[in-house]
Protein backbone atom coordinates (compact mmCIF):
# COMPACT_ATOMS: atom_id res chain seq x y z
CA UNK A 1 0.00 0.00 0.00
CA UNK A 2 1.29 3.43 -0.94
CA UNK A 3 1.41 6.03 1.83
CA UNK A 4 1.35 9.76 1.18
CA UNK A 5 1.19 12.96 3.15
CA UNK A 6 -1.25 15.84 3.38
CA UNK A 7 -0.63 19.10 5.21
CA UNK A 8 -2.76 22.10 6.05
CA UNK A 9 -1.34 24.83 3.81
CA UNK A 10 -3.16 27.66 5.55
CA UNK A 11 -0.52 30.10 6.76
CA UNK A 12 2.27 28.55 4.68
CA UNK A 13 4.23 30.71 2.29
CA UNK A 14 5.03 29.41 -1.18
CA UNK A 15 8.59 28.64 -0.06
CA UNK A 16 7.27 26.76 2.99
CA UNK A 17 4.95 24.68 0.82
CA UNK A 18 7.70 23.77 -1.63
CA UNK A 19 9.85 22.76 1.33
CA UNK A 20 7.07 20.49 2.62
CA UNK A 21 6.77 18.77 -0.77
CA UNK A 22 10.55 18.41 -1.06
CA UNK A 23 10.85 16.98 2.44
CA UNK A 24 8.12 14.44 1.68
CA UNK A 25 9.85 13.39 -1.53
CA UNK A 26 13.26 13.15 0.14
CA UNK A 27 11.80 11.07 2.97
CA UNK A 28 10.48 8.53 0.45
CA UNK A 29 6.75 9.18 0.76
CA UNK A 30 4.69 8.18 -2.26
CA UNK A 31 2.52 11.28 -2.66
CA UNK A 32 1.69 14.76 -1.43
CA UNK A 33 -1.90 16.03 -1.23
CA UNK A 34 -3.53 19.42 -0.70
CA UNK A 35 -7.11 20.30 0.13
CA UNK A 36 -8.94 23.35 -1.15
CA UNK A 37 -9.38 25.40 2.00
CA UNK A 38 -9.26 29.15 2.57
CA UNK A 39 -5.62 29.42 1.54
CA UNK A 40 -4.27 29.50 -2.01
CA UNK A 41 -5.60 27.49 -4.92
CA UNK A 42 -4.69 23.82 -4.40
CA UNK A 43 -4.12 22.93 -8.05
CA UNK A 44 -2.02 26.00 -8.74
CA UNK A 45 0.05 25.38 -5.61
CA UNK A 46 0.68 21.76 -6.59
CA UNK A 47 1.61 22.74 -10.15
CA UNK A 48 4.18 25.26 -8.93
CA UNK A 49 5.57 23.08 -6.15
CA UNK A 50 5.57 19.98 -8.34
CA UNK A 51 7.54 21.72 -11.05
CA UNK A 52 10.24 22.39 -8.46
CA UNK A 53 10.19 18.92 -6.84
CA UNK A 54 10.39 15.83 -9.05
CA UNK A 55 9.68 12.25 -8.16
CA UNK A 56 6.58 12.41 -5.97
CA UNK A 57 2.92 12.09 -6.94
CA UNK A 58 0.61 15.01 -6.28
CA UNK A 59 -3.07 15.07 -5.45
CA UNK A 60 -5.99 17.28 -4.52
CA UNK A 61 -8.22 16.18 -1.65
CA UNK A 62 -10.42 17.76 -2.69
CA UNK A 63 -11.45 20.52 -5.11
CA UNK A 64 -15.15 21.46 -4.80
CA UNK A 65 -17.07 21.00 -8.05
CA UNK A 66 -19.84 23.59 -7.77
CA UNK A 67 -17.66 26.73 -8.04
CA UNK A 68 -15.69 25.46 -11.07
CA UNK A 69 -17.18 24.60 -14.44
CA UNK A 70 -15.90 21.29 -15.87
CA UNK A 71 -14.16 23.10 -18.73
CA UNK A 72 -12.41 25.43 -16.29
CA UNK A 73 -11.36 22.64 -13.93
CA UNK A 74 -10.29 20.49 -16.88
CA UNK A 75 -8.03 23.23 -18.21
CA UNK A 76 -6.49 23.78 -14.80
CA UNK A 77 -5.93 20.08 -14.10
CA UNK A 78 -4.40 19.41 -17.53
CA UNK A 79 -2.09 22.40 -17.10
CA UNK A 80 -0.93 20.97 -13.77
CA UNK A 81 -0.39 17.62 -15.47
CA UNK A 82 1.78 19.13 -18.19
CA UNK A 83 3.84 21.18 -15.74
CA UNK A 84 4.47 18.28 -13.33
CA UNK A 85 5.12 15.53 -15.86
CA UNK A 86 1.69 13.90 -15.42
CA UNK A 87 1.95 13.16 -11.71
CA UNK A 88 -1.48 14.47 -10.68
CA UNK A 89 -4.41 12.67 -9.09
CA UNK A 90 -7.47 14.90 -9.28
CA UNK A 91 -9.65 14.57 -6.19
CA UNK A 92 -13.00 16.34 -6.42
CA UNK A 93 -16.10 16.55 -4.26
CA UNK A 94 -19.39 18.35 -3.87
CA UNK A 95 -18.39 19.86 -0.50
CA UNK A 96 -21.17 20.68 2.01
CA UNK A 97 -24.48 22.49 1.81
CA UNK A 98 -23.45 25.24 4.22
CA UNK A 99 -20.37 26.05 2.10
CA UNK A 100 -21.95 25.81 -1.35
CA UNK A 101 -25.16 27.68 -0.50
CA UNK A 102 -23.99 30.18 2.12
CA UNK A 103 -20.53 31.02 0.74
CA UNK A 104 -20.97 30.55 -3.01
CA UNK A 105 -24.70 31.05 -3.39
CA UNK A 106 -25.32 27.91 -5.46
CA UNK A 107 -28.14 25.45 -4.89
CA UNK A 108 -27.07 22.22 -3.23
CA UNK A 109 -30.18 20.41 -4.40
CA UNK A 110 -29.56 16.76 -5.38
CA UNK A 111 -25.76 16.73 -5.14
CA UNK A 112 -25.52 13.16 -6.49
CA UNK A 113 -27.23 14.24 -9.70
CA UNK A 114 -24.91 17.23 -9.94
CA UNK A 115 -21.86 14.97 -9.45
CA UNK A 116 -23.03 12.51 -12.11
CA UNK A 117 -23.50 15.27 -14.67
CA UNK A 118 -20.26 16.97 -13.67
CA UNK A 119 -18.25 13.79 -14.26
CA UNK A 120 -20.07 13.11 -17.52
CA UNK A 121 -18.78 16.47 -18.78
CA UNK A 122 -15.37 16.47 -17.06
CA UNK A 123 -13.98 13.08 -18.08
CA UNK A 124 -14.10 13.73 -21.87
CA UNK A 125 -12.50 17.14 -21.30
CA UNK A 126 -9.62 15.53 -19.42
CA UNK A 127 -9.12 13.07 -22.29
CA UNK A 128 -8.77 15.95 -24.73
CA UNK A 129 -12.09 15.17 -26.39
CA UNK A 130 -14.79 17.58 -27.51
CA UNK A 131 -17.63 17.62 -25.02
CA UNK A 132 -21.21 18.55 -25.84
CA UNK A 133 -23.24 18.00 -22.70
CA UNK A 134 -26.56 19.56 -21.81
CA UNK A 135 -27.92 18.27 -18.50
CA UNK A 136 -30.30 19.38 -15.80
CA UNK A 137 -27.62 21.06 -13.69
CA UNK A 138 -24.96 22.16 -16.17
CA UNK A 139 -24.09 22.65 -19.81
CA UNK A 140 -20.64 22.15 -21.30
CA UNK A 141 -19.55 22.45 -24.90
CA UNK A 142 -15.97 22.70 -26.08
CA UNK A 143 -12.53 21.13 -25.94
CA UNK A 144 -9.30 21.75 -24.01
CA UNK A 145 -5.95 20.96 -25.62
CA UNK A 146 -2.85 21.07 -23.40
CA UNK A 147 0.23 19.61 -25.15
CA UNK A 148 1.99 16.95 -23.11
CA UNK A 149 -0.86 16.46 -20.65
CA UNK A 150 -2.42 13.08 -20.01
CA UNK A 151 -5.81 12.60 -18.40
CA UNK A 152 -5.32 12.44 -14.62
CA UNK A 153 -7.05 9.89 -12.47
CA UNK A 154 -10.26 11.27 -10.99
CA UNK A 155 -11.14 10.38 -7.41
CA UNK A 156 -14.38 11.43 -5.75
CA UNK A 157 -14.92 12.29 -2.09
CA UNK A 158 -17.98 10.08 -1.73
CA UNK A 159 -19.56 9.27 1.61
CA UNK A 160 -23.24 8.47 0.94
CA UNK A 161 -24.50 5.43 -1.02
CA UNK A 162 -25.59 7.47 -4.05
CA UNK A 163 -22.23 9.27 -4.21
CA UNK A 164 -20.30 6.01 -3.90
CA UNK A 165 -22.36 4.53 -6.72
CA UNK A 166 -21.49 7.48 -8.96
CA UNK A 167 -17.82 7.23 -7.95
CA UNK A 168 -17.76 3.56 -8.88
CA UNK A 169 -19.46 4.11 -12.21
CA UNK A 170 -17.80 7.29 -13.49
CA UNK A 171 -14.57 7.88 -11.54
CA UNK A 172 -11.42 5.90 -10.76
CA UNK A 173 -12.21 5.53 -7.09
CA UNK A 174 -12.91 7.43 -3.92
CA UNK A 175 -11.23 9.49 -1.23
CA UNK A 176 -12.52 8.89 2.29
CA UNK A 177 -12.25 11.03 5.40
CA UNK A 178 -13.34 10.28 8.98
CA UNK A 179 -13.89 6.67 7.88
CA UNK A 180 -12.32 3.95 9.98
CA UNK A 181 -11.36 0.41 8.91
CA UNK A 182 -14.73 -1.07 9.83
CA UNK A 183 -16.56 1.50 7.70
CA UNK A 184 -14.26 0.83 4.75
CA UNK A 185 -14.70 -2.93 4.99
CA UNK A 186 -18.42 -3.10 5.69
CA UNK A 187 -19.76 -0.06 3.86
CA UNK A 188 -17.45 1.79 1.44
CA UNK A 189 -15.96 -1.21 -0.37
CA UNK A 190 -19.26 -3.13 -0.77
CA UNK A 191 -20.95 0.00 -2.13
CA UNK A 192 -18.13 0.67 -4.59
CA UNK A 193 -17.95 -2.91 -5.80
CA UNK A 194 -21.55 -2.77 -6.92
CA UNK A 195 -20.40 -0.68 -9.87
CA UNK A 196 -16.59 -1.02 -10.01
CA UNK A 197 -14.28 -4.04 -10.15
CA UNK A 198 -11.02 -2.57 -8.83
CA UNK A 199 -11.55 1.00 -7.59
CA UNK A 200 -8.84 3.00 -5.92
CA UNK A 201 -9.65 3.74 -2.29
CA UNK A 202 -7.57 6.58 -0.86
CA UNK A 203 -8.06 6.76 2.90
CA UNK A 204 -7.29 10.15 4.46
CA UNK A 205 -6.35 9.54 8.09
CA UNK A 206 -5.34 11.99 10.82
CA UNK A 207 -2.25 10.59 12.53
CA UNK A 208 -0.35 11.59 15.66
CA UNK A 209 2.67 9.73 16.98
CA UNK A 210 2.96 10.80 20.59
CA UNK A 211 4.15 9.78 24.04
CA UNK A 212 0.80 10.80 25.57
CA UNK A 213 -2.07 9.39 23.51
CA UNK A 214 -4.74 10.45 25.99
CA UNK A 215 -3.68 14.09 25.96
CA UNK A 216 -3.27 14.15 22.17
CA UNK A 217 -6.73 12.65 21.70
CA UNK A 218 -8.21 15.28 23.98
CA UNK A 219 -6.49 18.07 22.06
CA UNK A 220 -7.62 16.61 18.73
CA UNK A 221 -11.23 16.40 19.87
CA UNK A 222 -11.18 20.01 21.05
CA UNK A 223 -9.82 21.22 17.72
CA UNK A 224 -11.74 19.04 15.25
CA UNK A 225 -14.81 17.92 17.17
CA UNK A 226 -16.97 20.31 15.14
CA UNK A 227 -16.45 18.15 12.04
CA UNK A 228 -18.89 15.69 13.58
CA UNK A 229 -21.66 18.27 13.22
CA UNK A 230 -21.61 18.06 9.41
CA UNK A 231 -24.26 15.51 8.35
CA UNK A 232 -22.08 13.51 5.95
CA UNK A 233 -19.22 13.27 8.45
CA UNK A 234 -21.58 12.41 11.30
CA UNK A 235 -22.97 9.51 9.25
CA UNK A 236 -19.47 8.09 8.71
CA UNK A 237 -18.60 8.40 12.39
CA UNK A 238 -21.80 6.63 13.38
CA UNK A 239 -21.06 3.78 10.97
CA UNK A 240 -17.70 3.36 12.69
CA UNK A 241 -19.33 3.54 16.13
CA UNK A 242 -17.29 6.64 16.97
CA UNK A 243 -18.58 9.40 19.21
CA UNK A 244 -16.30 12.00 17.62
CA UNK A 245 -13.46 12.53 15.12
CA UNK A 246 -10.84 11.86 17.80
CA UNK A 247 -11.98 8.23 17.88
CA UNK A 248 -11.18 7.61 14.21
CA UNK A 249 -7.89 9.53 14.31
CA UNK A 250 -4.87 7.24 14.72
CA UNK A 251 -3.07 8.36 17.87
CA UNK A 252 -0.40 6.56 19.88
CA UNK A 253 3.22 5.50 19.85
CA UNK A 254 4.96 4.13 16.76
CA UNK A 255 3.95 0.54 17.39
CA UNK A 256 0.27 1.17 18.02
CA UNK A 257 -0.02 3.64 15.14
CA UNK A 258 1.60 1.19 12.69
CA UNK A 259 -0.76 -1.54 13.86
CA UNK A 260 -3.85 0.62 13.40
CA UNK A 261 -2.75 1.91 9.99
CA UNK A 262 -2.30 -1.66 8.78
CA UNK A 263 -5.98 -2.21 9.55
CA UNK A 264 -6.88 0.26 6.81
CA UNK A 265 -4.96 -1.82 4.27
CA UNK A 266 -6.58 -5.00 5.53
CA UNK A 267 -10.00 -3.32 5.19
CA UNK A 268 -9.39 -2.61 1.49
CA UNK A 269 -7.73 0.80 1.25
CA UNK A 270 -5.38 0.84 -1.74
CA UNK A 271 -3.60 4.02 -0.59
CA UNK A 272 -3.30 5.88 2.67
CA UNK A 273 -2.72 9.60 3.13
CA UNK A 274 -1.60 10.61 6.58
CA UNK A 275 -2.47 14.04 7.95
CA UNK A 276 0.02 14.74 10.76
CA UNK A 277 -1.39 16.31 13.90
CA UNK A 278 0.13 17.60 17.10
CA UNK A 279 3.11 19.55 18.31
CA UNK A 280 6.14 20.08 16.12
CA UNK A 281 7.87 17.08 17.67
CA UNK A 282 4.76 14.88 17.33
CA UNK A 283 4.39 15.82 13.67
CA UNK A 284 8.06 15.10 13.02
CA UNK A 285 7.71 11.62 14.54
CA UNK A 286 4.51 11.10 12.56
CA UNK A 287 6.10 12.00 9.22
CA UNK A 288 9.12 9.81 9.97
CA UNK A 289 6.88 6.84 10.73
CA UNK A 290 4.73 7.35 7.63
CA UNK A 291 7.83 7.44 5.43
CA UNK A 292 9.25 4.34 7.12
CA UNK A 293 5.99 2.42 6.68
CA UNK A 294 5.68 3.45 3.03
CA UNK A 295 9.08 1.98 2.28
CA UNK A 296 8.50 -1.08 4.42
CA UNK A 297 5.09 -1.81 2.94
CA UNK A 298 6.34 -1.53 -0.63
CA UNK A 299 4.84 1.87 -1.43
CA UNK A 300 8.04 3.31 -2.92
CA UNK A 301 8.33 6.84 -4.17
CA UNK A 302 6.33 8.84 -6.69
CA UNK A 303 5.54 8.08 -10.30
CA UNK A 304 2.52 6.39 -11.75
CA UNK A 305 0.20 4.74 -9.25
CA UNK A 306 0.09 0.95 -9.51
CA UNK A 307 -3.22 -0.73 -10.24
CA UNK A 308 -5.10 -1.67 -7.09
CA UNK A 309 -4.56 -5.24 -5.92
CA UNK A 310 -7.31 -7.68 -6.92
CA UNK A 311 -9.76 -8.69 -4.25
CA UNK A 312 -9.13 -12.19 -2.91
CA UNK A 313 -11.55 -14.75 -4.42
CA UNK A 314 -14.19 -16.25 -2.13
CA UNK A 315 -13.50 -19.72 -0.70
CA UNK A 316 -14.25 -22.48 -3.18
CA UNK A 317 -16.90 -24.02 -0.96
CA UNK A 318 -20.20 -24.80 -2.68
CA UNK A 319 -23.47 -26.23 -1.45
CA UNK A 320 -25.07 -28.82 -3.72
CA UNK A 321 -28.74 -29.36 -2.98
CA UNK A 322 -30.43 -32.47 -4.35
CA UNK A 323 -33.99 -33.69 -4.30
CA UNK A 324 -33.24 -36.66 -2.05
CA UNK A 325 -32.57 -34.57 1.03
CA UNK A 326 -33.65 -31.22 2.36
CA UNK A 327 -30.25 -30.70 3.99
CA UNK A 328 -27.56 -29.23 1.72
CA UNK A 329 -24.44 -31.26 1.19
CA UNK A 330 -21.24 -29.21 1.57
CA UNK A 331 -18.26 -30.11 -0.59
CA UNK A 332 -14.91 -28.34 -0.67
CA UNK A 333 -13.60 -28.49 -4.20
CA UNK A 334 -10.09 -27.87 -5.45
CA UNK A 335 -10.44 -25.73 -8.62
CA UNK A 336 -9.49 -28.00 -11.46
CA UNK A 337 -10.65 -28.15 -15.07
CA UNK A 338 -9.59 -31.81 -15.28
CA UNK A 339 -12.26 -33.18 -12.91
CA UNK A 340 -14.64 -35.44 -14.83
CA UNK A 341 -18.20 -36.53 -14.20
CA UNK A 342 -19.04 -40.12 -13.40
CA UNK A 343 -22.55 -40.14 -14.78
CA UNK A 344 -22.54 -37.29 -17.31
CA UNK A 345 -20.26 -36.34 -20.19
CA UNK A 346 -17.52 -33.95 -19.07
CA UNK A 347 -18.40 -30.27 -19.36
CA UNK A 348 -15.40 -28.07 -20.05
CA UNK A 349 -15.05 -24.34 -19.52
CA UNK A 350 -12.06 -22.31 -20.62
CA UNK A 351 -11.07 -18.67 -20.65
CA UNK A 352 -11.59 -18.48 -24.38
CA UNK A 353 -14.84 -20.40 -24.63
CA UNK A 354 -18.14 -19.22 -23.22
CA UNK A 355 -19.94 -21.32 -20.62
CA UNK A 356 -22.34 -24.07 -21.60
CA UNK A 357 -25.96 -23.77 -20.46
CA UNK A 358 -25.26 -26.18 -17.59
CA UNK A 359 -22.25 -24.14 -16.48
CA UNK A 360 -24.25 -20.94 -16.78
CA UNK A 361 -26.86 -22.31 -14.38
CA UNK A 362 -24.16 -23.39 -11.97
CA UNK A 363 -22.46 -19.98 -12.21
CA UNK A 364 -25.69 -18.09 -11.52
CA UNK A 365 -26.40 -20.23 -8.49
CA UNK A 366 -22.85 -19.97 -7.22
CA UNK A 367 -22.72 -16.18 -7.71
CA UNK A 368 -25.87 -15.80 -5.62
CA UNK A 369 -24.00 -17.26 -2.66
CA UNK A 370 -21.09 -14.80 -2.80
CA UNK A 371 -21.29 -11.98 -0.22
CA UNK A 372 -22.29 -8.53 -1.56
CA UNK A 373 -19.36 -6.65 -3.04
CA UNK A 374 -17.48 -9.84 -3.85
CA UNK A 375 -19.51 -11.10 -6.83
CA UNK A 376 -17.54 -12.18 -9.85
CA UNK A 377 -18.55 -11.08 -13.32
CA UNK A 378 -18.77 -13.74 -16.01
CA UNK A 379 -15.74 -12.26 -17.76
CA UNK A 380 -13.38 -13.24 -14.92
CA UNK A 381 -12.76 -16.72 -16.28
CA UNK A 382 -9.35 -17.98 -15.09
CA UNK A 383 -10.40 -19.17 -11.64
CA UNK A 384 -14.19 -18.85 -11.91
CA UNK A 385 -14.34 -21.26 -14.84
CA UNK A 386 -12.36 -23.88 -12.97
CA UNK A 387 -14.75 -23.75 -10.02
CA UNK A 388 -17.85 -23.84 -12.21
CA UNK A 389 -16.47 -26.66 -14.33
CA UNK A 390 -15.84 -28.65 -11.18
CA UNK A 391 -19.40 -28.04 -10.02
CA UNK A 392 -20.80 -29.06 -13.39
CA UNK A 393 -18.74 -32.24 -13.38
CA UNK A 394 -20.17 -33.54 -10.08
CA UNK A 395 -22.68 -36.41 -10.32
CA UNK A 396 -26.27 -35.37 -9.85
CA UNK A 397 -28.21 -36.75 -6.90
CA UNK A 398 -31.17 -37.85 -9.02
CA UNK A 399 -32.53 -37.62 -12.52
CA UNK A 400 -34.38 -34.46 -11.62
CA UNK A 401 -31.76 -33.03 -9.27
CA UNK A 402 -30.19 -29.70 -10.17
CA UNK A 403 -27.08 -27.78 -9.18
C-alpha positions in Angstrom: 0.0 0.0 0.0 1.3 3.4 -0.9 1.4 6.0 1.8 1.4 9.8 1.2 1.2 13.0 3.2 -1.2 15.8 3.4 -0.6 19.1 5.2 -2.8 22.1 6.0 -1.3 24.8 3.8 -3.2 27.7 5.6 -0.5 30.1 6.8 2.3 28.6 4.7 4.2 30.7 2.3 5.0 29.4 -1.2 8.6 28.6 -0.1 7.3 26.8 3.0 5.0 24.7 0.8 7.7 23.8 -1.6 9.9 22.8 1.3 7.1 20.5 2.6 6.8 18.8 -0.8 10.6 18.4 -1.1 10.8 17.0 2.4 8.1 14.4 1.7 9.9 13.4 -1.5 13.3 13.1 0.1 11.8 11.1 3.0 10.5 8.5 0.4 6.8 9.2 0.8 4.7 8.2 -2.3 2.5 11.3 -2.7 1.7 14.8 -1.4 -1.9 16.0 -1.2 -3.5 19.4 -0.7 -7.1 20.3 0.1 -8.9 23.4 -1.1 -9.4 25.4 2.0 -9.3 29.2 2.6 -5.6 29.4 1.5 -4.3 29.5 -2.0 -5.6 27.5 -4.9 -4.7 23.8 -4.4 -4.1 22.9 -8.1 -2.0 26.0 -8.7 0.0 25.4 -5.6 0.7 21.8 -6.6 1.6 22.7 -10.1 4.2 25.3 -8.9 5.6 23.1 -6.1 5.6 20.0 -8.3 7.5 21.7 -11.1 10.2 22.4 -8.5 10.2 18.9 -6.8 10.4 15.8 -9.1 9.7 12.2 -8.2 6.6 12.4 -6.0 2.9 12.1 -6.9 0.6 15.0 -6.3 -3.1 15.1 -5.4 -6.0 17.3 -4.5 -8.2 16.2 -1.7 -10.4 17.8 -2.7 -11.4 20.5 -5.1 -15.2 21.5 -4.8 -17.1 21.0 -8.0 -19.8 23.6 -7.8 -17.7 26.7 -8.0 -15.7 25.5 -11.1 -17.2 24.6 -14.4 -15.9 21.3 -15.9 -14.2 23.1 -18.7 -12.4 25.4 -16.3 -11.4 22.6 -13.9 -10.3 20.5 -16.9 -8.0 23.2 -18.2 -6.5 23.8 -14.8 -5.9 20.1 -14.1 -4.4 19.4 -17.5 -2.1 22.4 -17.1 -0.9 21.0 -13.8 -0.4 17.6 -15.5 1.8 19.1 -18.2 3.8 21.2 -15.7 4.5 18.3 -13.3 5.1 15.5 -15.9 1.7 13.9 -15.4 1.9 13.2 -11.7 -1.5 14.5 -10.7 -4.4 12.7 -9.1 -7.5 14.9 -9.3 -9.7 14.6 -6.2 -13.0 16.3 -6.4 -16.1 16.5 -4.3 -19.4 18.4 -3.9 -18.4 19.9 -0.5 -21.2 20.7 2.0 -24.5 22.5 1.8 -23.4 25.2 4.2 -20.4 26.0 2.1 -22.0 25.8 -1.4 -25.2 27.7 -0.5 -24.0 30.2 2.1 -20.5 31.0 0.7 -21.0 30.6 -3.0 -24.7 31.0 -3.4 -25.3 27.9 -5.5 -28.1 25.5 -4.9 -27.1 22.2 -3.2 -30.2 20.4 -4.4 -29.6 16.8 -5.4 -25.8 16.7 -5.1 -25.5 13.2 -6.5 -27.2 14.2 -9.7 -24.9 17.2 -9.9 -21.9 15.0 -9.5 -23.0 12.5 -12.1 -23.5 15.3 -14.7 -20.3 17.0 -13.7 -18.3 13.8 -14.3 -20.1 13.1 -17.5 -18.8 16.5 -18.8 -15.4 16.5 -17.1 -14.0 13.1 -18.1 -14.1 13.7 -21.9 -12.5 17.1 -21.3 -9.6 15.5 -19.4 -9.1 13.1 -22.3 -8.8 15.9 -24.7 -12.1 15.2 -26.4 -14.8 17.6 -27.5 -17.6 17.6 -25.0 -21.2 18.6 -25.8 -23.2 18.0 -22.7 -26.6 19.6 -21.8 -27.9 18.3 -18.5 -30.3 19.4 -15.8 -27.6 21.1 -13.7 -25.0 22.2 -16.2 -24.1 22.7 -19.8 -20.6 22.2 -21.3 -19.6 22.5 -24.9 -16.0 22.7 -26.1 -12.5 21.1 -25.9 -9.3 21.7 -24.0 -6.0 21.0 -25.6 -2.9 21.1 -23.4 0.2 19.6 -25.1 2.0 16.9 -23.1 -0.9 16.5 -20.6 -2.4 13.1 -20.0 -5.8 12.6 -18.4 -5.3 12.4 -14.6 -7.1 9.9 -12.5 -10.3 11.3 -11.0 -11.1 10.4 -7.4 -14.4 11.4 -5.7 -14.9 12.3 -2.1 -18.0 10.1 -1.7 -19.6 9.3 1.6 -23.2 8.5 0.9 -24.5 5.4 -1.0 -25.6 7.5 -4.0 -22.2 9.3 -4.2 -20.3 6.0 -3.9 -22.4 4.5 -6.7 -21.5 7.5 -9.0 -17.8 7.2 -7.9 -17.8 3.6 -8.9 -19.5 4.1 -12.2 -17.8 7.3 -13.5 -14.6 7.9 -11.5 -11.4 5.9 -10.8 -12.2 5.5 -7.1 -12.9 7.4 -3.9 -11.2 9.5 -1.2 -12.5 8.9 2.3 -12.2 11.0 5.4 -13.3 10.3 9.0 -13.9 6.7 7.9 -12.3 3.9 10.0 -11.4 0.4 8.9 -14.7 -1.1 9.8 -16.6 1.5 7.7 -14.3 0.8 4.8 -14.7 -2.9 5.0 -18.4 -3.1 5.7 -19.8 -0.1 3.9 -17.5 1.8 1.4 -16.0 -1.2 -0.4 -19.3 -3.1 -0.8 -21.0 0.0 -2.1 -18.1 0.7 -4.6 -18.0 -2.9 -5.8 -21.6 -2.8 -6.9 -20.4 -0.7 -9.9 -16.6 -1.0 -10.0 -14.3 -4.0 -10.2 -11.0 -2.6 -8.8 -11.5 1.0 -7.6 -8.8 3.0 -5.9 -9.7 3.7 -2.3 -7.6 6.6 -0.9 -8.1 6.8 2.9 -7.3 10.1 4.5 -6.3 9.5 8.1 -5.3 12.0 10.8 -2.3 10.6 12.5 -0.4 11.6 15.7 2.7 9.7 17.0 3.0 10.8 20.6 4.2 9.8 24.0 0.8 10.8 25.6 -2.1 9.4 23.5 -4.7 10.5 26.0 -3.7 14.1 26.0 -3.3 14.2 22.2 -6.7 12.6 21.7 -8.2 15.3 24.0 -6.5 18.1 22.1 -7.6 16.6 18.7 -11.2 16.4 19.9 -11.2 20.0 21.0 -9.8 21.2 17.7 -11.7 19.0 15.3 -14.8 17.9 17.2 -17.0 20.3 15.1 -16.5 18.2 12.0 -18.9 15.7 13.6 -21.7 18.3 13.2 -21.6 18.1 9.4 -24.3 15.5 8.3 -22.1 13.5 5.9 -19.2 13.3 8.4 -21.6 12.4 11.3 -23.0 9.5 9.3 -19.5 8.1 8.7 -18.6 8.4 12.4 -21.8 6.6 13.4 -21.1 3.8 11.0 -17.7 3.4 12.7 -19.3 3.5 16.1 -17.3 6.6 17.0 -18.6 9.4 19.2 -16.3 12.0 17.6 -13.5 12.5 15.1 -10.8 11.9 17.8 -12.0 8.2 17.9 -11.2 7.6 14.2 -7.9 9.5 14.3 -4.9 7.2 14.7 -3.1 8.4 17.9 -0.4 6.6 19.9 3.2 5.5 19.9 5.0 4.1 16.8 4.0 0.5 17.4 0.3 1.2 18.0 0.0 3.6 15.1 1.6 1.2 12.7 -0.8 -1.5 13.9 -3.9 0.6 13.4 -2.8 1.9 10.0 -2.3 -1.7 8.8 -6.0 -2.2 9.6 -6.9 0.3 6.8 -5.0 -1.8 4.3 -6.6 -5.0 5.5 -10.0 -3.3 5.2 -9.4 -2.6 1.5 -7.7 0.8 1.2 -5.4 0.8 -1.7 -3.6 4.0 -0.6 -3.3 5.9 2.7 -2.7 9.6 3.1 -1.6 10.6 6.6 -2.5 14.0 7.9 0.0 14.7 10.8 -1.4 16.3 13.9 0.1 17.6 17.1 3.1 19.5 18.3 6.1 20.1 16.1 7.9 17.1 17.7 4.8 14.9 17.3 4.4 15.8 13.7 8.1 15.1 13.0 7.7 11.6 14.5 4.5 11.1 12.6 6.1 12.0 9.2 9.1 9.8 10.0 6.9 6.8 10.7 4.7 7.3 7.6 7.8 7.4 5.4 9.2 4.3 7.1 6.0 2.4 6.7 5.7 3.5 3.0 9.1 2.0 2.3 8.5 -1.1 4.4 5.1 -1.8 2.9 6.3 -1.5 -0.6 4.8 1.9 -1.4 8.0 3.3 -2.9 8.3 6.8 -4.2 6.3 8.8 -6.7 5.5 8.1 -10.3 2.5 6.4 -11.7 0.2 4.7 -9.2 0.1 1.0 -9.5 -3.2 -0.7 -10.2 -5.1 -1.7 -7.1 -4.6 -5.2 -5.9 -7.3 -7.7 -6.9 -9.8 -8.7 -4.2 -9.1 -12.2 -2.9 -11.6 -14.8 -4.4 -14.2 -16.3 -2.1 -13.5 -19.7 -0.7 -14.3 -22.5 -3.2 -16.9 -24.0 -1.0 -20.2 -24.8 -2.7 -23.5 -26.2 -1.5 -25.1 -28.8 -3.7 -28.7 -29.4 -3.0 -30.4 -32.5 -4.3 -34.0 -33.7 -4.3 -33.2 -36.7 -2.1 -32.6 -34.6 1.0 -33.7 -31.2 2.4 -30.2 -30.7 4.0 -27.6 -29.2 1.7 -24.4 -31.3 1.2 -21.2 -29.2 1.6 -18.3 -30.1 -0.6 -14.9 -28.3 -0.7 -13.6 -28.5 -4.2 -10.1 -27.9 -5.4 -10.4 -25.7 -8.6 -9.5 -28.0 -11.5 -10.7 -28.1 -15.1 -9.6 -31.8 -15.3 -12.3 -33.2 -12.9 -14.6 -35.4 -14.8 -18.2 -36.5 -14.2 -19.0 -40.1 -13.4 -22.6 -40.1 -14.8 -22.5 -37.3 -17.3 -20.3 -36.3 -20.2 -17.5 -33.9 -19.1 -18.4 -30.3 -19.4 -15.4 -28.1 -20.0 -15.0 -24.3 -19.5 -12.1 -22.3 -20.6 -11.1 -18.7 -20.7 -11.6 -18.5 -24.4 -14.8 -20.4 -24.6 -18.1 -19.2 -23.2 -19.9 -21.3 -20.6 -22.3 -24.1 -21.6 -26.0 -23.8 -20.5 -25.3 -26.2 -17.6 -22.3 -24.1 -16.5 -24.2 -20.9 -16.8 -26.9 -22.3 -14.4 -24.2 -23.4 -12.0 -22.5 -20.0 -12.2 -25.7 -18.1 -11.5 -26.4 -20.2 -8.5 -22.8 -20.0 -7.2 -22.7 -16.2 -7.7 -25.9 -15.8 -5.6 -24.0 -17.3 -2.7 -21.1 -14.8 -2.8 -21.3 -12.0 -0.2 -22.3 -8.5 -1.6 -19.4 -6.7 -3.0 -17.5 -9.8 -3.9 -19.5 -11.1 -6.8 -17.5 -12.2 -9.8 -18.5 -11.1 -13.3 -18.8 -13.7 -16.0 -15.7 -12.3 -17.8 -13.4 -13.2 -14.9 -12.8 -16.7 -16.3 -9.3 -18.0 -15.1 -10.4 -19.2 -11.6 -14.2 -18.9 -11.9 -14.3 -21.3 -14.8 -12.4 -23.9 -13.0 -14.7 -23.8 -10.0 -17.8 -23.8 -12.2 -16.5 -26.7 -14.3 -15.8 -28.7 -11.2 -19.4 -28.0 -10.0 -20.8 -29.1 -13.4 -18.7 -32.2 -13.4 -20.2 -33.5 -10.1 -22.7 -36.4 -10.3 -26.3 -35.4 -9.9 -28.2 -36.8 -6.9 -31.2 -37.9 -9.0 -32.5 -37.6 -12.5 -34.4 -34.5 -11.6 -31.8 -33.0 -9.3 -30.2 -29.7 -10.2 -27.1 -27.8 -9.2 
